[in-house]
Amino acid sequence: MADIRRLAEGEVEPLLDLITAEQSNVATGTSYIGTERAELRLELEALDGWPEQALVAVENGRLVGATFAEVDVDLGRSWIYGPWVPGEAWHELALPLLEAAIASCPAQVTRHEICGDVANVRLAALADSLGWTASVPNHVFRVNAEVAAAWPADDARVRAPRLDDFDDVEPLHLAEFPDTYLTTRQMLADGISGELIVAVSEAEDGRFLGYGSGRVQPEGSGYLDFIAITPDARGTGAGLGLLATICRWIIEAAPQRDVNLTVQHHRAPAIALYRGLGFELETTIVGYSSPS
């Protein structure tokens, strides 16, 4: 039986070898990070506690499995990367690694999540065996700067955020993303500071129409995390204007000159809009959440 313990000095490179091999296949990787070794290194190094908090399974001096828990104590949540276990050893080590990751979290963290491509059926089976709840499938779309250059011009109604946008953004943010990891107040503060790319759409008469928030990921790709418009703004072009404008802002900031986003499978109008703008489907993912 393999021994599960903290990563030891000198094991970072072998650990990256193991993770890269598992991430290269959508049927064995986690959807929280990418697939290439260089970008994986950057993404993992951006996580608090990496690599010293990584957990590994070791057998006869060889790494045969790994996992890592990213935690937010204020939200009481963790996002568990992996478990990464090659081959048939998955059936022996995946559950112990997941349990070890959960046990490594502070006591205040009581909600946990794993995530993978729909092709990762072994992860789905692990979650199901624990009674974890599967999210609706989320499609990941991507578009590059060349395609975005043909979009409509930036919408004049879209502007940078202000702290006094809170009362308008908060109800919409909670309604559209009720289980979000990012609070409205933090999003606006990070948008003002430049840590995030945040946009607010406002009518000429000052009425709030919607907001969007994105970021540049450590490996250089752009990502649109949130976008929503108010019910009375629908049908006015505000959604298209906000989407095109903030996506272009993100692309301009991203070294890879692209923007990625996810959308739930049942949101057919949004999917049609993204496809119409030239977004291409990259993958489809599912999150699995522990009982509250």
Secondary structure as the mmCIF struct_conf table of DSSP 4:
data_model
#
loop_
_struct_conf.conf_type_id
_struct_conf.id
_struct_conf.beg_label_comp_id
_struct_conf.beg_label_asym_id
_struct_conf.beg_label_seq_id
_struct_conf.end_label_comp_id
_struct_conf.end_label_asym_id
_struct_conf.end_label_seq_id
HELX_LH_PP_P HELX_LH_PP_P1 ALA A 2 ALA A 2
STRN STRN1 ASP A 3 ARG A 6
HELX_LH_PP_P HELX_LH_PP_P2 LEU A 7 ALA A 8
TURN_TY1_P TURN_TY1_P1 GLU A 9 GLY A 10
HELX_RH_AL_P HELX_RH_AL_P1 VAL A 12 GLN A 23
TURN_TY1_P TURN_TY1_P2 SER A 24 SER A 24
BEND BEND1 ASN A 25 ASN A 25
TURN_TY1_P TURN_TY1_P3 VAL A 26 THR A 28
BEND BEND2 GLY A 29 GLY A 29
TURN_TY1_P TURN_TY1_P4 SER A 31 TYR A 32
BEND BEND3 ILE A 33 ILE A 33
BEND BEND4 THR A 35 GLU A 36
HELX_RH_AL_P HELX_RH_AL_P2 ARG A 37 GLU A 45
TURN_TY1_P TURN_TY1_P5 ALA A 46 ALA A 46
BEND BEND5 LEU A 47 LEU A 47
TURN_TY1_P TURN_TY1_P6 ASP A 48 GLN A 53
STRN STRN2 LEU A 55 GLU A 59
TURN_TY1_P TURN_TY1_P7 ASN A 60 GLY A 61
STRN STRN3 ARG A 62 ASP A 72
TURN_TY1_P TURN_TY1_P8 VAL A 73 GLY A 76
STRN STRN4 ARG A 77 TRP A 84
HELX_RH_3T_P HELX_RH_3T_P1 GLY A 87 ALA A 89
HELX_RH_AL_P HELX_RH_AL_P3 TRP A 90 ALA A 103
TURN_TY1_P TURN_TY1_P9 SER A 104 SER A 104
BEND BEND6 CYS A 105 CYS A 105
TURN_TY1_P TURN_TY1_P10 ALA A 107 GLN A 108
STRN STRN5 ARG A 111 ASP A 117
TURN_TY1_P TURN_TY1_P11 VAL A 118 ALA A 119
HELX_RH_AL_P HELX_RH_AL_P4 VAL A 121 SER A 129
TURN_TY1_P TURN_TY1_P12 LEU A 130 GLY A 131
HELX_LH_PP_P HELX_LH_PP_P3 TRP A 132 TRP A 132
STRN STRN6 THR A 133 ALA A 134
HELX_LH_PP_P HELX_LH_PP_P4 SER A 135 PRO A 137
STRN STRN7 ASN A 138 ASN A 144
HELX_RH_AL_P HELX_RH_AL_P5 ALA A 145 ALA A 148
TURN_TY1_P TURN_TY1_P13 ALA A 149 ALA A 150
BEND BEND7 TRP A 151 TRP A 151
HELX_LH_PP_P HELX_LH_PP_P5 PRO A 152 ASP A 155
TURN_TY1_P TURN_TY1_P14 ALA A 156 ARG A 157
STRN STRN8 VAL A 158 ARG A 159
HELX_RH_3T_P HELX_RH_3T_P2 LEU A 163 ASP A 165
HELX_RH_AL_P HELX_RH_AL_P6 PHE A 166 GLU A 176
TURN_TY1_P TURN_TY1_P15 PRO A 178 ASP A 179
BEND BEND8 TYR A 181 LEU A 182
HELX_RH_AL_P HELX_RH_AL_P7 THR A 184 SER A 193
TURN_TY1_P TURN_TY1_P16 GLY A 194 GLY A 194
BEND BEND9 GLU A 195 LEU A 196
STRN STRN9 ILE A 197 GLU A 202
TURN_TY1_P TURN_TY1_P17 GLU A 204 ASP A 205
BEND BEND10 GLY A 206 GLY A 206
STRN STRN10 PHE A 208 VAL A 216
TURN_TY1_P TURN_TY1_P18 PRO A 218 GLU A 219
BEND BEND11 GLY A 220 GLY A 220
STRN STRN11 GLY A 222 ILE A 229
HELX_RH_3T_P HELX_RH_3T_P3 PRO A 231 ALA A 233
TURN_TY1_P TURN_TY1_P19 ARG A 234 GLY A 237
HELX_RH_AL_P HELX_RH_AL_P8 ALA A 238 ALA A 253
TURN_TY1_P TURN_TY1_P20 PRO A 255 GLN A 256
STRN STRN12 ASP A 258 GLN A 264
TURN_TY1_P TURN_TY1_P21 HIS A 265 HIS A 266
HELX_RH_AL_P HELX_RH_AL_P9 ALA A 268 GLY A 276
TURN_TY1_P TURN_TY1_P22 LEU A 277 GLY A 278
STRN STRN13 GLU A 280 SER A 289
#
